[in-house]
Amino acid sequence: MIFALRPRRLLAALLATAVLTGSLAAQSPYKGAILIDATDGRVLFEENADTVTPPASVTKLMTFLVVHDAIREGALQLDTPIIVNAADSRIGGTQVWLKEREETTVRELLYALMIQSANDAAHALARVAAGSVPAFVERMNRRAADLGLTHTTFRTPHGLPPANRRIAEGDLTTPRDLALLSRHLLERTDILTYTAVKVRDFRPGHPTARIEMRNHNHLLGSVAGVDGLKTGYTASAGFCLAASATRDGRRVIAVIMGAPERRLRDIKMAELIERGFAALPAAPAPHVPRPQPVISHAPLPPEAKTKESSPVIKFNLPPR
């Protein structure tokens, strides 16, 4: 595997700990997984890739896409101000603790959505982009249908489970559908602007409310080339991750859903990424142009002209 030095020691330690405790042997590594070539969508590996299960905060990939649609259509701009309302501020789980009547922008909430995985940011973006959260969720499902995500149903913009904790009544998708969504986002949006960021402040410069957001994707900076996309966790979903990585102009996308431990998910994801690059054709060697002869246009000296005007013919006489 190709790791940066310090993160390599970290992941090696996690792997060693898991082996010593027997957790890797005792637990299935995930409910489903898939690995694809981002260039053409070719499946490089799959295991239970059509298993329907909650995606938790990986749901926010579709939230990002629907907000991006609104920006592309001109309904929103990155600098559009958003005034937080009471409903936004009451969303639980991971958040940036938006306050009622606080003013922020679409741009800042998108960073909070992708880096901090902020549920309050997801709620505020959905409300503003579509007029209401239910209307936004309808758009999410229309986009899922447009993209051919045949086993996907969204019910929230953030991925939190329903209050009754019934899995069938929450967000549901599959590793294959999330891989298709991830590929579309990489091809058609600027999602890497947000998912590749490891650390960023929310409310920078604020004396008391500044929050240092740290990306939940621990493979950033640990596995070479990783630049996205989104993690997720709830008790019912387990640990999920849709990841992308690029090396030498080649890109792979991998999705793991339902891992029982975060460290196990990350280890298996690192293995999938390495497996993906090993399966892709080698990057073409860079073209090196041949050196061209240097033609001098300087005038010939007089003696050269004389020799040129009186050619000398040389030949050898045959032996007698």
Order of alpha helices (4+ residues) and beta strands (2+ residues): alpha-alpha-beta-beta-alpha-beta-alpha-beta-alpha-alpha-alpha-alpha-alpha-beta-beta-beta-beta-beta-alpha-alpha
